[in-house]
Amino acid sequence: MFSSNISTLKGQFLSIYGQLPRWGRLTARVLGILAVWWIVMFAAVPRPLFDDPTSTLLYSADGRLLGARIASDGQWRFPPGDYLPGKFTACLLTYEDKRFFSHPGVDPAAVLRAVRDNFRSQTVVSGGSTVTMQLARIARGNRDRNLRHKAMESLWAVYLETVYSKKKILALYASNAPFGGNVVGVETAAWRYFGRSASELSWAESATLAVLPNSPALIHPGRNRDALRVKRDALLLRLLQAGVIDPVDYELALDEPLPEAPVPLPDEAPHLTERLAKGRRGERITTTIDYHLQRQAAHLANRYAAENASNHIYNIAAVVADAATGEVLAYVGNATHGLSADNAPDVDIVISRRSTGSILKPMLYAAMLTDGQILPNTLVADTPLNINGFQPRNYNRTFYGSVPASSAITRSLNVPLVRMLSQYNTGRFMSLLKNWGMTTLDFSEDHYGASIILGGAEGTLWDLAGIYASMSRVLTAHDKYGGKYNPGDIFPLTAIPRPPDSKPVLHGSDNRLKEKSSMSYAGLWFAFEAMSGLNRPEEEAEWQQFATMRRVAWKTGTSYGGRDGWAIGVTPDYVVGVWVGNASGEGRPGLTGVGSAAPLMFDLFSLLPSRRGWYEMPEGELEPLAVCLRSGHKAGSACEPVDTVLVPRTGMNTSLCPYHRIVHLSPDGVYRVNSSCEEVGDMVTGKWFVLPPSQEYYYRRHNADYALLPPYKPGCIAPAQRIIEVIYPEPN
């Protein structure tokens, strides 16, 4: 059946063909030959035309080249682009192919001219190749120049003209032409020889590059420099004669020097380039980086690293991000100048795991306020503590007896925060950290224990800065969702622009909104208030040098043994994170978060514009409450003095102040009395602030206004009193 149908179609075709006039049959034969030729070429010419590996390029948000990494085959070959600079195009076509836009891939006039010139000279002095033929030659592997290969290049060229536009052919040629050594493509050559994009080159520079693909060896310093200048200047003359440039441009171009040795490609963000290139090798990667801020941040980091080197502290890292979007504006993975290989300058500290020091403390404070476990200034015990052999100490080895929770955050006291964590629960705190973006908690709750709040866990600057940015982002949205929470406001930093629709706009009735959050608006607001306070003794004793800066909620951290110094600051606009130390883990005396990391953090803040003021108070989550001023607890009947302050609504049900009591005094107030030694009518009633013995012992040393309870009047039958508290060993 099939062969019968073929025979029928063949007969019909021959019948029609036989009825055509002579010229029609000739035309049909030509079209048939062309169709067969096109099908053969379609099968022979690869698609895509080039599959060579390309360099990885990193660009700033405004399109400036930040860095590049060589292609896997050792060539500097930029990924192809569609744009070709006008000056280079004019130079190229004037030099190689002035009838490019009118011929079909082969220029008969150029071929005849080449035959004539070569015949007269009895040697090859002119090739007659068009740009399209040269593109075909490059695509075929730059084979020997002979008549057979020329013929094949001509066939390829005509075919290429049928499948690509003239603009595309020019772009392909410019992206794949050789420019000497391991430099491929005009954009690559512009950066390697002139240190800037091809679109920024002068006429002389563009002319230099236009003549190179024909003789790429001429670019090497010290070799054939005169020949290169002759070719360039001859092309400039042709441009003048064609009216492409005027006499002034011509004279100025002749005076320009030739390029010397290849220049290094930009490397403004080397660690970010390496990080992003791992997953997107051979691509053009557009980032969120602010070009000028990146350069300033790197300069500052290198300056501080040079200063720190006198104390054998060599490494430093910094991240600056937009708090609202999480987009990274500057990424300094490490100091890059003046470091030997022994100091590990190639290590990207931004994503390296390091002991977190005290940097997690504000999150615990905000979470406990959210839960209603404490009020902002609730007293927390600051006395010696032993948890299964773990004995936390404050930075200055001093105990204060009792301190307000907010002061424990501002002053970064260790012991009160360990006690707070025990109340909140370590496992629960770990879940909070993971939900807000900490990716490095690989072990169990038992592994970390209470030390997690003091640096017992490792974190990265990337994660931690991202968490602080999310905290800021959530707080600034407190009036956006009708008192609810958008889980979509919690996300990590990014150095790649997010798609415009990546974060949907939610409204108060959207079922994706949540009624609660592990860190509430109120909890975050009080945490940032504590972090922006200026009462910073102990570890942060040098805070005064920053007192004139803009208002910033900031926290520092220092890991055990002076191995890591942290400083992270946040405003409604930005988050800035800094780490200082040694990549090797070697600790150094005097390395602290406030002394080593905070100065750079504030210098980076000084580079940033301020778009918004401070965080607005989330009044919808606050309630007025009578609070005992001495203890920070909800005031009981024995409290004095009392003040009414706004507290998180969740704290309304906290317990009454346990530290105030009613006492009965003798008429002169010198003694405590009871009915066994004083008439009831003569007793004077007083309200007394009384701490447990261990807290009282330390508290008195730092609070001169603390008054001990008066002794019982002689003759009184005194009740049993707890005047001694055993701190260690623990019971049983």
Number of C-alpha atoms within 10 A of each C-alpha: 5 6 8 9 10 11 11 10 12 11 12 12 11 10 11 10 14 12 10 13 10 11 9 13 15 12 13 14 12 12 12 12 12 12 12 12 14 17 12 11 16 15 10 10 15 12 9 6 14 13 9 14 19 23 24 26 24 29 22 24 18 12 15 17 23 26 21 27 23 18 18 15 12 13 17 23 29 27 20 19 13 12 12 19 16 12 21 24 17 17 27 24 17 20 20 17 18 17 17 18 11 10 16 18 27 24 21 14 12 18 16 12 14 18 17 13 16 15 12 11 11 9 9 12 13 15 15 20 23 26 24 29 25 21 24 27 23 18 21 17 8 12 12 10 10 8 9 10 15 20 12 14 26 22 18 25 24 19 21 23 17 12 11 12 11 18 12 16 21 21 20 22 22 28 22 23 23 22 27 17 13 14 24 21 24 30 23 26 27 23 20 21 21 21 17 19 17 22 15 14 19 16 22 26 23 25 28 24 26 26 21 22 22 15 14 17 17 21 24 16 13 10 11 13 16 12 13 21 19 12 18 25 19 15 21 27 17 15 20 17 12 11 10 16 17 12 12 9 15 18 13 12 19 17 10 12 10 19 16 13 13 18 14 12 18 18 15 23 26 21 24 22 22 18 13 18 20 10 9 12 19 22 19 20 21 19 25 22 29 21 21 14 17 22 17 14 24 24 16 19 28 23 15 21 26 19 14 18 13 9 12 17 24 27 29 30 27 31 26 31 27 22 27 19 20 27 23 26 25 28 29 28 28 28 29 22 14 14 17 10 8 9 17 18 21 16 16 22 28 27 16 14 15 25 23 27 29 26 25 22 27 27 25 23 28 25 23 25 27 25 19 19 19 29 29 25 21 23 23 23 25 27 24 19 20 13 13 8 7 11 12 22 19 19 17 10 9 14 24 22 25 23 22 21 25 25 21 24 25 27 25 27 28 24 24 29 26 25 18 23 23 13 12 17 14 23 16 12 20 19 14 18 21 14 15 24 20 21 15 15 16 10 9 11 17 9 12 18 20 23 19 24 26 26 23 19 22 17 23 20 26 24 23 24 30 29 27 29 32 25 27 27 23 24 25 22 20 24 16 14 16 14 18 22 24 24 15 15 20 20 19 20 24 19 20 16 15 14 7 7 7 8 11 8 9 15 14 15 10 12 9 14 18 14 10 14 17 20 24 26 31 25 32 24 23 24 26 29 18 24 25 20 18 14 15 20 15 15 20 22 13 15 16 12 9 15 11 7 11 15 15 22 22 26 28 31 28 30 23 16 14 20 23 29 32 32 30 28 26 27 29 23 21 27 30 29 31 30 32 32 31 21 24 13 13 13 19 16 11 12 23 26 29 23 21 27 28 29 19 26 27 21 15 22 21 12 11 12 9 13 9 9 11 15 17 13 17 21 15 14 18 19 15 13 19 18 26 26 18 19 24 24 26 25 24 18 13 20 25 18 11 19 15 14 13 16 25 27 20 21 22 17 11 13 13 17 22 17 18 21 16 13 17 20 22 21 15 8 14 13 17 24 27 20 12 11 16 18 11 13 8 11 19 15 14 14 15 18 19 17 20 16 15 19 21 20 15 18 21 17 12 12 12 8 7 15 12 12 13 14 12 19 17 11 10 15 13 15 8 6 6 8 8 9 10 9 12 9 8 10 6 3
